């Protein structure tokens, strides 16, 4: 009997690892103010509670597990330190993602620090009524890559309605199917050669796929009126065109991939990854044209918190928060997939 229980426990843990990318943390508190069956509305309320505690610089307002793990840009620090001490309050933009099945909730939005908005992505894990994990990503203007924080922070700006649609139960993909689509994005982006995922010739995008990175669109951006039509302008392309052209060959490795939050009711996967780039800045696109990226001449990495909206097995929308970090950052969070 004891052996059977041990085996059942091992299988259960293996299932959690397969879905989330890391082992569950021990929870010392058996009860707490968060309901044990915390549904979507409950999880969204936890986000509001967290933002209020964050803004008040007071983690004691939260039902934290005694062994809660907290990170800022993948660095493990004490709850109450770092951004807890400098945050001035919430901004105007908030996009919440919920996974009631696994007790995960995350949000991407603007907050304020030193009199200016910054972009924040935070994931919370809830076990037995307590918050056991707080994973935060902080992007400040000038922190690498495109930036559109002022646009996101405009009063009334909100996510597109398509993010909030409920998929009929009979049409919902499985958790693993959704993770496979999200991972396919990273595989197709890594050493992007235009040949499809693992040489299949295909990428998982809808015809109207659009991506927002740090608040700025990086697809479907109108070309300047005076730009010659044959100019290589990656941001003017759609998702599929970028990948088929091999435009992102500069991204040499995408590692520490994790998929802790999957919302199959709304078709959303919230992910974590580290992009290594800067060691290659010149190459040949899939149409034979040579191309060089200006400034990609030193090793660097981007810590990525990326949400994918998936419809019928294809990515329709991407929203990303990605600050610059030291080259080949090793994540503080256990588990995750290495680049392939």
Buried (B, 14 or more C-beta within 10 A) or exposed (E): EEEEEEEEEEEEEEEBBEBBBBEBBEBEBEEBEBEEEBEBEBBBBBBEBBBBBBBEBEBEEBBBBEEBBBBBBBBEBEBEEBBBEEBBEBBBBBBBBBBBEBBBBBBBBBBBBEEBBBBBBBBBBBBBBBBBBBBBBBBBBEBBBBBBBBEBBEEEBEBBEEBEEEBEEEEBBEBEEBBBBBBBBBBBBBBBBBBBBEEEEBBBBBEEBBBBBBBBBBBBBEEEEEEEEEEEBBBBBBBBBBBBBBBBBBBBBBBBBBBBBBBBBBBBBBBBBBBBBBBBBEBEBBEEEEBEBEEBEEEBBBBBBBBBBBBEBBBBBBBBBBBBBEBBBEBBBEBBBEBE
